[in-house]
């Protein structure tokens, strides 16, 4: 039940005609999120004293998609819901792609 609702929340505010002024915000937020995730993944993989299966699971989980209800929360707080929806939509695609690649590349 949660997945269809999540996808509905993402799709409600997503517009193909996204304003230029929000593009820098989207790029900054996504770059910041994935940079932090990548740095944390390297630290976990190299220095966390746990079995490789546990480290692999934690690294993959770092890149899990963000909460999809964020656009609604953003609008309730008076911010631009379109930017939040675009960030969530792009984040879903990037996260799933990165997680799949990590599962294929990281040794067990």
C-alpha positions as CSV (number, residue, x, y, z in Angstrom):
1,X,0.0,0.0,0.0
2,X,2.8,2.5,0.8
3,X,4.5,2.3,-2.6
4,X,1.5,3.3,-4.8
5,X,0.8,6.2,-2.4
6,X,4.5,7.2,-2.5
7,X,4.5,7.3,-6.3
8,X,1.3,9.3,-6.3
9,X,2.8,11.9,-4.0
10,X,5.9,12.2,-6.2
11,X,3.8,12.5,-9.4
12,X,1.3,15.0,-8.1
13,X,3.7,17.9,-8.0
14,X,6.1,16.9,-10.9
15,X,6.0,19.2,-13.9
16,X,7.9,18.8,-17.1
17,X,8.2,22.6,-17.5
18,X,10.4,23.2,-14.5
19,X,11.4,26.9,-14.0
20,X,15.1,27.8,-14.5
21,X,15.5,29.5,-11.1
22,X,14.9,26.2,-9.3
23,X,17.5,24.2,-11.3
24,X,20.5,25.4,-9.2
25,X,18.7,24.4,-6.0
26,X,17.9,21.0,-7.4
27,X,21.5,20.5,-8.5
28,X,22.9,21.7,-5.2
29,X,20.6,19.5,-3.1
30,X,21.2,16.4,-5.1
31,X,25.0,17.0,-5.4
32,X,25.2,17.5,-1.6
33,X,23.1,14.5,-0.8
34,X,25.0,12.1,-3.0
35,X,28.4,13.5,-2.0
36,X,27.6,12.9,1.6
37,X,26.3,9.4,0.8
38,X,29.4,8.6,-1.2
39,X,31.8,9.8,1.6
40,X,29.9,7.9,4.2
41,X,29.8,4.8,2.0
42,X,33.6,4.9,1.7
43,X,34.1,5.3,5.4
44,X,31.6,2.4,6.2
45,X,33.2,0.1,3.6
46,X,36.8,0.7,4.6
47,X,36.7,1.3,8.3
48,X,33.6,-0.3,9.8
49,X,34.6,-3.5,11.7
50,X,31.7,-5.6,10.6
51,X,31.3,-8.6,8.2
52,X,31.4,-7.6,4.5
53,X,27.7,-8.6,4.1
54,X,26.7,-6.0,6.7
55,X,28.9,-3.3,5.3
56,X,27.5,-4.0,1.8
57,X,24.0,-3.7,3.1
58,X,24.7,-0.4,5.0
59,X,26.4,1.1,1.9
60,X,23.5,0.2,-0.3
61,X,21.0,1.6,2.2
62,X,22.8,4.9,2.3
63,X,21.6,5.5,-1.2
64,X,18.0,4.6,-0.6
65,X,15.4,7.1,-2.0
66,X,14.4,10.0,0.2
67,X,10.9,10.3,1.8
68,X,8.4,10.9,-0.9
69,X,6.1,13.0,1.3
70,X,8.6,15.9,1.3
71,X,6.8,17.9,-1.4
72,X,3.7,18.1,0.8
73,X,5.7,19.1,3.9
74,X,7.6,21.7,1.8
75,X,4.4,23.3,0.6
76,X,2.9,23.3,4.1
77,X,6.0,25.3,5.3
78,X,5.6,27.9,2.5
79,X,8.4,26.7,0.2
80,X,8.4,25.8,-3.5
81,X,6.7,22.4,-3.9
82,X,7.8,22.1,-7.5
83,X,11.5,22.1,-6.5
84,X,10.9,19.4,-3.8
85,X,8.9,17.3,-6.2
86,X,11.7,17.4,-8.9
87,X,14.3,16.6,-6.3
88,X,12.3,13.6,-5.1
89,X,11.6,12.4,-8.6
90,X,15.2,12.6,-9.7
91,X,16.4,11.2,-6.4
92,X,14.2,8.1,-6.9
93,X,15.7,7.3,-10.3
94,X,19.3,8.1,-9.2
95,X,19.0,6.1,-5.9
96,X,17.6,3.0,-7.5
97,X,20.2,3.1,-10.2
98,X,23.1,3.6,-7.7
99,X,21.8,0.9,-5.4
100,X,21.5,-1.6,-8.3
101,X,25.1,-0.8,-9.4
102,X,26.4,-1.1,-5.9
103,X,24.7,-4.5,-5.5
104,X,26.4,-5.6,-8.8
105,X,29.8,-4.2,-8.0
106,X,30.4,-4.7,-4.3
107,X,31.8,-8.1,-3.3
108,X,29.8,-10.2,-0.8
